[in-house]
Amino acid sequence: MGIQVISRDGQPEYAVVPWEQYQALLKAAGQAPAEAVASEPAATAAAPLPAFSEVGQIRQAKGIAPEQLARNVGVSPAYLAMIESGEREPDAAIRRALAWHLGVAGWSEPS
């Protein structure tokens, strides 16, 4: 099994698995394959995506502290504040992390 473990502060934080193993895990968990999940945002394309300056509102609505979201996303609280204020546009990796932690699927899509 080719699993890569990514640690932060000496503790395992992420596990990266080969695509086939990921698909098998999804199937074992009774979830749809990733291809089917990835096509869902296209079906709901009529709803506009929130702007990244709305991250703060979404975060607050979900009851997530800014420090917690910043740590989960892998940025400093100061950088998260700049994203929330509209001063900075997050790169693709940060967009994916924000999409995952805030549940905004369209942010993880390429623009």
VEXDREN-2710 file (C-alpha; in Angstrom, 1 decimal):
% VEXDREN-2710
k/r/px/py/pz
1/MET/0.0/0.0/0.0
2/GLY/1.6/3.3/-1.1
3/ILE/0.3/5.7/1.6
4/GLN/2.2/8.9/2.3
5/VAL/1.7/10.4/5.8
6/ILE/2.1/14.2/6.2
7/SER/2.8/15.4/9.7
8/ARG/2.6/18.8/11.4
9/ASP/4.3/19.5/14.7
10/GLY/5.3/15.8/14.9
11/GLN/1.7/14.5/14.6
12/PRO/0.2/12.8/11.6
13/GLU/-2.2/15.2/9.9
14/TYR/-3.0/13.9/6.4
15/ALA/-2.7/10.6/4.6
16/VAL/-2.3/10.5/0.8
17/VAL/-3.3/7.3/-0.9
18/PRO/-3.2/6.2/-4.5
19/TRP/-6.4/7.0/-6.5
20/GLU/-7.4/3.3/-6.8
21/GLN/-7.2/2.8/-3.1
22/TYR/-9.1/6.0/-2.5
23/GLN/-11.9/4.7/-4.8
24/ALA/-11.9/1.4/-2.9
25/LEU/-12.2/3.2/0.4
26/LEU/-15.2/5.3/-0.9
27/LYS/-16.8/2.1/-2.2
28/ALA/-16.3/0.4/1.2
29/ALA/-17.8/3.4/3.0
30/GLY/-20.9/3.2/0.7
31/GLN/-20.1/6.5/-1.0
32/ALA/-20.2/7.4/-4.7
33/PRO/-17.0/7.3/-6.7
34/ALA/-15.1/10.6/-6.8
35/GLU/-16.0/11.0/-10.5
36/ALA/-19.7/11.1/-9.7
37/VAL/-19.1/13.6/-6.8
38/ALA/-17.0/15.8/-9.0
39/SER/-19.8/16.1/-11.6
40/GLU/-22.4/17.3/-9.1
41/PRO/-21.3/21.0/-9.0
42/ALA/-22.0/21.2/-12.8
43/ALA/-25.6/20.2/-12.1
44/THR/-26.0/23.1/-9.6
45/ALA/-24.1/25.6/-11.8
46/ALA/-27.1/28.0/-11.6
47/ALA/-26.2/29.0/-8.0
48/PRO/-23.3/31.5/-8.0
49/LEU/-20.3/30.7/-5.9
50/PRO/-19.7/32.9/-2.9
51/ALA/-16.8/35.2/-3.1
52/PHE/-13.7/34.5/-1.1
53/SER/-14.4/37.7/0.9
54/GLU/-17.4/35.8/2.3
55/VAL/-15.2/33.2/4.0
56/GLY/-15.7/34.9/7.3
57/GLN/-19.5/34.8/7.1
58/ILE/-19.5/31.2/6.1
59/ARG/-17.0/30.3/8.8
60/GLN/-19.1/32.1/11.4
61/ALA/-22.3/30.4/10.2
62/LYS/-20.6/27.1/10.7
63/GLY/-19.3/28.1/14.2
64/ILE/-15.7/27.7/13.3
65/ALA/-13.1/29.9/15.1
66/PRO/-10.8/31.8/12.7
67/GLU/-7.7/30.2/14.4
68/GLN/-9.1/26.7/13.9
69/LEU/-9.9/27.3/10.2
70/ALA/-6.5/28.8/9.6
71/ARG/-4.8/25.8/11.2
72/ASN/-6.9/23.4/9.3
73/VAL/-6.3/25.1/6.0
74/GLY/-2.6/25.5/6.7
75/VAL/-2.3/29.3/6.8
76/SER/-1.7/31.9/9.5
77/PRO/-4.7/33.6/11.1
78/ALA/-3.4/36.9/9.7
79/TYR/-3.4/35.5/6.2
80/LEU/-6.9/34.1/6.7
81/ALA/-8.0/37.5/7.8
82/MET/-6.7/39.0/4.6
83/ILE/-8.6/36.4/2.6
84/GLU/-11.8/37.2/4.6
85/SER/-11.4/40.9/4.0
86/GLY/-10.8/40.5/0.3
87/GLU/-7.2/41.7/0.5
88/ARG/-5.8/38.4/-0.8
89/GLU/-7.0/35.8/-3.3
90/PRO/-6.1/32.3/-2.2
91/ASP/-4.1/30.0/-4.4
92/ALA/-5.5/26.7/-5.7
93/ALA/-4.3/24.6/-2.7
94/ILE/-5.8/27.1/-0.2
95/ARG/-9.1/27.2/-2.2
96/ARG/-9.3/23.4/-2.1
97/ALA/-8.7/23.4/1.7
98/LEU/-11.3/26.1/2.2
99/ALA/-13.7/24.2/0.0
100/TRP/-13.2/21.1/2.1
101/HIS/-13.4/22.7/5.5
102/LEU/-16.3/25.1/4.7
103/GLY/-18.3/22.8/2.3
104/VAL/-18.1/25.0/-0.8
105/ALA/-17.5/22.5/-3.5
106/GLY/-17.1/24.9/-6.4
107/TRP/-14.1/26.6/-4.8
108/SER/-12.1/23.4/-5.4
109/GLU/-12.8/23.5/-9.1
110/PRO/-10.3/25.1/-11.5
111/SER/-11.3/28.5/-12.6
END
